[in-house]
Amino acid sequence: MTAPDIRLIAVDMDGTLLLPDGTIPDGLWPLLERLRERGIAFAPASGRQLATLRGMFGHVEGELDIIAENGAYVVRGDEEVGSDAMDAAFVADLLTRLDELGRESLNIGVVLCGKRSAYIQTPDPQIHAEAAKYYAALERVDDLRAVDDQILKIAIYDVDGGEEHTAPALADLRETHQVVVSGAHWVDVMNQGVDKGVALRALQRAIGITTAQTAAFGDYLNDVEMLRAAHWSYAMADAHPDVVAAARFRAPSNEDLGVLTVIEELLS
């Protein structure tokens, strides 16, 4: 069987590429070198910020494609492919609403995700520690409303579960914005039309390739549109049912090195 003509591989991080302890498998590094030699681009695609993803892949030689902030910020090396900043008035209104929800019913912390940095106001050490896992550039501020940055995303950490509590509470925002459950505790609010799928298509255009030349791997709800933008779409073994429905193929779990295993098969 002839290996497929794949020119771009987009990979979600948590629950997909990363091991259960949050580390990158050692076997990825020599595999990335093989991909580079074959002219195949590799793009980590995550809700994490650009600074975090660059730090995780900082020692990789050559140009790296990155889909950050769930698709709100896309780069090729040092070149910006696209970004989508939110309206300042909407951000201010949503911060007020989240303050009220936090006082009345939800156990949440809010992270403003800007181009330069991410910003957090809550003094809760648990929420701050969880945010620090995903945002290497994270500033503690006294007032989120005073932040001067282009805001790409508002991330809400729900201690009791994002899909069950925060997402329903913000369901009405879906008329004008994206409300995406990006993890067991995280819900992201972004501009309408922003998702990993839109970002992946932007990368395809920048590289000059097609959906048929693209592979993608994911496990959670914020990966659905990305999988739909790739012919070679893989849901991880323990993926959310909606992700399984969106993917053409299945991959072993992240614990079983599913991404590395499938890429090896595709290269064979």
C-alpha positions, -999 to 999 in steps of 0.1 A, spaced: 0 0 0 13 34 -9 17 59 19 -9 87 17 4 121 5 1 139 38 17 174 41 3 186 74 -5 169 107 -24 188 134 -24 174 169 -44 183 200 -23 183 231 -41 173 264 -57 138 261 -43 133 226 -5 138 222 5 144 259 9 115 282 -15 113 312 12 131 333 11 161 309 45 154 292 54 150 256 64 114 247 101 111 241 94 93 208 80 124 193 113 142 188 129 118 163 95 115 146 94 152 141 128 151 124 115 124 100 85 145 92 107 175 85 128 155 62 97 144 43 84 180 40 54 173 63 44 202 86 35 194 122 11 217 141 3 214 178 -33 226 181 -45 236 216 -64 259 239 -30 267 253 -14 301 245 13 306 219 40 312 246 32 279 263 33 259 231 65 275 219 81 267 252 70 230 250 85 227 215 113 253 219 142 230 210 127 217 177 147 227 147 131 246 119 98 263 114 69 251 136 32 257 128 11 264 159 -26 267 164 -30 284 198 -60 296 219 -83 271 203 -77 286 169 -78 323 177 -41 327 171 -22 308 142 14 312 133 40 296 110 74 302 126 75 339 134 48 348 109 12 353 119 -12 334 98 -43 348 115 -57 361 148 -92 372 160 -93 396 188 -126 401 208 -145 434 211 -135 453 242 -171 461 252 -181 425 250 -152 414 271 -161 440 298 -197 429 298 -189 393 300 -164 399 329 -193 416 348 -216 387 341 -190 361 352 -184 381 384 -222 378 391 -223 341 383 -193 335 405 -210 352 435 -244 335 429 -240 300 416 -206 290 400 -173 281 415 -151 296 387 -120 315 379 -115 336 347 -84 339 325 -82 367 299 -61 353 271 -43 381 253 -17 382 225 11 392 249 1 373 279 -28 357 299 -42 375 329 -59 362 361 -74 380 390 -87 353 414 -65 346 445 -77 310 446 -44 289 445 -61 259 429 -75 278 400 -42 298 396 -22 265 395 -46 250 369 -42 281 347 -4 280 350 -4 246 334 -17 260 302 -5 296 302 33 301 305 29 338 303 4 345 331 1 377 350 -17 382 382 -37 415 381 -59 433 405 -86 441 379 -91 422 346 -110 452 332 -78 472 334 -59 448 311 -45 465 280 -40 438 254 -58 422 224 -80 396 240 -83 364 219 -102 343 243 -119 342 277 -112 309 295 -133 299 325 -122 273 349 -151 256 366 -141 237 397 -173 216 395 -173 208 358 -175 231 328 -198 211 306 -223 207 334 -223 242 349 -206 270 331 -215 260 295 -252 259 302 -250 292 320 -235 309 290 -256 291 264 -272 323 251 -238 336 241 -238 310 213 -260 334 193 -231 357 188 -199 339 200 -183 305 203 -188 288 237 -166 257 236 -161 230 263 -123 225 260 -118 202 289 -134 187 320 -132 220 338 -126 245 310 -150 265 289 -137 290 263 -155 320 249 -143 333 215 -155 352 185 -180 336 162 -162 316 135 -131 309 156 -123 273 161 -95 248 154 -111 239 121 -110 274 108 -74 277 120 -64 245 103 -80 256 70 -60 288 73 -28 268 77 -38 247 47 -41 278 26 -8 292 39 10 260 30 -8 254 -2 -23 220 5 -58 203 6 -79 186 32 -69 153 16 -33 161 25 -41 168 61 -42 145 92 -56 156 125 -59 140 160 -83 150 189 -102 138 219 -125 165 231 -153 188 219 -130 217 209 -114 193 184 -145 184 164 -142 212 137 -105 204 133 -112 168 126 -138 178 100 -112 199 82 -89 169 77 -95 138 56 -72 117 78 -91 125 110 -85 104 142 -104 103 174 -85 89 203 -96 56 219 -112 74 249 -125 104 230 -158 122 237 -186 105 217 -191 136 196 -154 135 186 -157 99 176 -187 107 154 -168 135 137 -137 114 129 -131 89 101 -107 68 121 -97 58 156 -63 59 173 -51 42 204 -52 63 236 -26 89 245 -14 66 272 -7 40 245 11 66 223 -17 66 198 -6 97 179 29 84 174 17 49 165 -7 62 138 19 87 123 44 58 121 17 38 102 10 67 79 47 71 70 51 35 63 
